[in-house]
Amino acid sequence: MIKLISKDFIEINPGEVVEEIVVLERLFWINFKFTYRKVHGVVFRYKNGRYRQISWRDWDVKNYFKLPVE
C-alpha cells in the first residue's frame, strides 16, 4: 500500500519551483516513510541526510507525484 502524506511546493529561486512529497509505504505490518523531490523533471530521494537521484529501476516513483494527498 502506498499513501501520500504531504505535498509541498518550494520556491528556491524566482521561477524555480521544487515539488516535494512524503510517501508512506506499508509492507505487511511495517511502515516506511520516504521523501522525494522533483526538480526540473528529475526525481531525488532523501536518504542519509542528502538527496540522491533515483535509479532507472525506480521509474514508478514518478507516478507518486500524481497521487492525491490523504
GUKE-777740 format. One record per residue (C-alpha): residue number from 0; residue in three letters; x, y, z. Coordinates in nm, 4 decimals, padded with zeros to 6 digits. Layout:
# GUKE-777740
@seq->NUM&type->ALA&px->X&py->Y&pz->Z
...
# end
This chain:
# GUKE-777740
@seq->0&type->MET&px->00.0000&py->00.0000&pz->00.0000
@seq->1&type->ILE&px->00.1264&py->00.3466&pz->-00.0891
@seq->2&type->LYS&px->-00.0145&py->00.6585&pz->00.0729
@seq->3&type->LEU&px->00.0842&py->01.0197&pz->00.0041
@seq->4&type->ILE&px->00.1186&py->01.2028&pz->00.3365
@seq->5&type->SER&px->00.2135&py->01.5545&pz->00.2253
@seq->6&type->LYS&px->00.2883&py->01.7550&pz->-00.0883
@seq->7&type->ASP&px->00.4748&py->02.0872&pz->-00.0842
@seq->8&type->PHE&px->00.5888&py->02.3337&pz->-00.3470
@seq->9&type->ILE&px->00.9108&py->02.5139&pz->-00.2552
@seq->10&type->GLU&px->01.0391&py->02.8179&pz->-00.4451
@seq->11&type->ILE&px->01.4195&py->02.8215&pz->-00.4282
@seq->12&type->ASN&px->01.4963&py->03.0950&pz->-00.6817
@seq->13&type->PRO&px->01.2499&py->03.3174&pz->-00.8676
@seq->14&type->GLY&px->01.0937&py->03.0976&pz->-01.1316
@seq->15&type->GLU&px->01.2346&py->02.7710&pz->-00.9911
@seq->16&type->VAL&px->00.9765&py->02.5608&pz->-00.8089
@seq->17&type->VAL&px->01.0570&py->02.2298&pz->-00.6414
@seq->18&type->GLU&px->00.7861&py->01.9738&pz->-00.5682
@seq->19&type->GLU&px->00.8414&py->01.7677&pz->-00.2526
@seq->20&type->ILE&px->00.6306&py->01.4734&pz->-00.1363
@seq->21&type->VAL&px->00.6356&py->01.2426&pz->00.1649
@seq->22&type->VAL&px->00.5186&py->00.8876&pz->00.0907
@seq->23&type->LEU&px->00.4200&py->00.6167&pz->00.3368
@seq->24&type->GLU&px->00.4759&py->00.2646&pz->00.2048
@seq->25&type->ARG&px->00.3363&py->-00.0254&pz->00.4024
@seq->26&type->LEU&px->00.4788&py->-00.3736&pz->00.3606
@seq->27&type->PHE&px->00.2764&py->-00.6218&pz->00.5654
@seq->28&type->TRP&px->00.2765&py->-00.4557&pz->00.9107
@seq->29&type->ILE&px->00.5873&py->-00.2372&pz->00.8694
@seq->30&type->ASN&px->00.5604&py->00.1302&pz->00.7650
@seq->31&type->PHE&px->00.8357&py->00.3008&pz->00.5645
@seq->32&type->LYS&px->00.8393&py->00.6770&pz->00.5120
@seq->33&type->PHE&px->01.0253&py->00.8252&pz->00.2137
@seq->34&type->THR&px->01.0769&py->01.1841&pz->00.0982
@seq->35&type->TYR&px->01.1127&py->01.2660&pz->-00.2720
@seq->36&type->ARG&px->01.1834&py->01.5908&pz->-00.4572
@seq->37&type->LYS&px->01.1166&py->01.6681&pz->-00.8211
@seq->38&type->VAL&px->01.3418&py->01.9356&pz->-00.9725
@seq->39&type->HIS&px->01.3196&py->02.0147&pz->-01.3455
@seq->40&type->GLY&px->01.1634&py->01.6721&pz->-01.4078
@seq->41&type->VAL&px->01.4375&py->01.4811&pz->-01.2214
@seq->42&type->VAL&px->01.3343&py->01.2907&pz->-00.9072
@seq->43&type->PHE&px->01.5570&py->01.2709&pz->-00.5992
@seq->44&type->ARG&px->01.5153&py->01.0635&pz->-00.2819
@seq->45&type->TYR&px->01.6187&py->01.1889&pz->00.0626
@seq->46&type->LYS&px->01.8424&py->00.9340&pz->00.2321
@seq->47&type->ASN&px->02.1234&py->00.9615&pz->00.4876
@seq->48&type->GLY&px->02.0988&py->01.3396&pz->00.5143
@seq->49&type->ARG&px->02.1148&py->01.4183&pz->00.1425
@seq->50&type->TYR&px->01.9138&py->01.3971&pz->-00.1781
@seq->51&type->ARG&px->02.0229&py->01.1397&pz->-00.4384
@seq->52&type->GLN&px->01.8842&py->01.0862&pz->-00.7858
@seq->53&type->ILE&px->01.6701&py->00.7739&pz->-00.8185
@seq->54&type->SER&px->01.7901&py->00.4978&pz->-01.0494
@seq->55&type->TRP&px->01.6206&py->00.3845&pz->-01.3680
@seq->56&type->ARG&px->01.4792&py->00.0847&pz->-01.1787
@seq->57&type->ASP&px->01.2671&py->00.3186&pz->-00.9626
@seq->58&type->TRP&px->01.0794&py->00.4707&pz->-01.2592
@seq->59&type->ASP&px->00.7431&py->00.4043&pz->-01.0913
@seq->60&type->VAL&px->00.8238&py->00.6686&pz->-00.8258
@seq->61&type->LYS&px->00.7400&py->00.9388&pz->-01.0826
@seq->62&type->ASN&px->00.3766&py->00.8262&pz->-01.0601
@seq->63&type->TYR&px->00.3711&py->00.9098&pz->-00.6871
@seq->64&type->PHE&px->00.3634&py->01.2807&pz->-00.7733
@seq->65&type->LYS&px->00.0192&py->01.2303&pz->-00.9329
@seq->66&type->LEU&px->-00.1387&py->01.0748&pz->-00.6209
@seq->67&type->PRO&px->-00.3867&py->01.2784&pz->-00.4119
@seq->68&type->VAL&px->-00.2906&py->01.3726&pz->-00.0552
@seq->69&type->GLU&px->-00.4693&py->01.1605&pz->00.2058
# end
